[in-house]
Amino acid sequence: MNYAYLLRCRDGSLYAGWTNDLAARVKAHNAGEGAKYTRSRRPVELVYFEEFETREEAMSREWHLKRLSRQEKLALISQNRNQAEETGAIMEAGITSIAGRDPE
């Protein structure tokens, strides 16, 4: 699977990216091995993600996420908290929590 995601950085900023291994990518960001933007803003917290079949779909969604205003990103994160829980998939991916959600 491929993912487009949003991270909340230590300074409160939001970072959009894409990956084919969500757990490994978040760990890489927190280890300082991720994007240059997040290196000086660690730790980061996964606050939103979407799953896609193809790399192209995930990359396209990342492109759209990057162009949203901060308020639009925050609204998306807030709406997602109220949607069906994806915690089981997150736990399987090795991520213990997403901001605003409690693991089951």
FENGIBEL-V106332 format. One record per residue. N is the residue number from 1. RES is the residue in one small letter. PHI is phi in degrees with one decimal (none if undefined). PSI is psi as a letter, one per 40 degrees, with the letter a starting at -180 (999 if undefined). Layout:
n,res,phi,psi
N,RES,PHI,PSI
N,RES,PHI,PSI
//
This chain:
n,res,phi,psi
1,m,none,i
2,n,-123.9,i
3,y,-135.0,i
4,a,-108.0,i
5,y,-146.5,i
6,l,-123.4,h
7,l,-113.7,i
8,r,-100.2,h
9,c,-87.5,i
10,r,-53.7,d
11,d,-82.9,e
12,g,91.1,e
13,s,-72.4,i
14,l,-113.9,h
15,y,-121.3,h
16,a,-106.4,i
17,g,-153.2,a
18,w,-141.9,i
19,t,-162.8,i
20,n,-107.6,e
21,d,-143.1,g
22,l,-61.9,d
23,a,-61.5,d
24,a,-64.3,d
25,r,-68.2,d
26,v,-63.7,d
27,k,-61.3,d
28,a,-63.1,d
29,h,-58.2,d
30,n,-73.0,e
31,a,-90.8,e
32,g,82.1,e
33,e,-104.6,e
34,g,-88.3,a
35,a,-63.4,i
36,k,-55.4,d
37,y,-58.2,d
38,t,-83.4,e
39,r,-56.9,d
40,s,-93.1,e
41,r,-123.5,f
42,r,-82.0,i
43,p,-79.8,i
44,v,-112.2,i
45,e,-131.7,h
46,l,-70.1,h
47,v,-118.6,e
48,y,-164.7,i
49,f,-155.1,i
50,e,-130.9,i
51,e,-105.0,h
52,f,-135.7,i
53,e,-72.1,d
54,t,-116.0,i
55,r,-60.4,d
56,e,-60.8,d
57,e,-64.2,d
58,a,-64.1,d
59,m,-65.6,d
60,s,-65.3,d
61,r,-65.7,d
62,e,-57.3,d
63,w,-55.9,d
64,h,-68.3,d
65,l,-60.9,d
66,k,-63.2,d
67,r,-91.6,e
68,l,-72.9,i
69,s,-71.8,i
70,r,-56.9,d
71,q,-62.2,d
72,e,-66.1,d
73,k,-64.3,d
74,l,-63.5,d
75,a,-64.5,d
76,l,-62.1,d
77,i,-62.0,d
78,s,-63.2,d
79,q,-62.1,d
80,n,-65.1,d
81,r,-62.3,d
82,n,-93.5,e
83,q,-84.9,i
84,a,-55.7,h
85,e,-67.6,h
86,e,-116.9,e
87,t,-59.1,d
88,g,-58.3,d
89,a,-66.6,d
90,i,-65.5,d
91,m,-62.1,d
92,e,-62.6,d
93,a,-78.6,e
94,g,90.6,e
95,i,-103.6,h
96,t,-81.0,d
97,s,-164.4,i
98,i,-118.0,h
99,a,-50.0,h
100,g,85.3,e
101,r,-125.7,i
102,d,-100.4,h
103,p,-64.4,i
104,e,-75.8,999
//
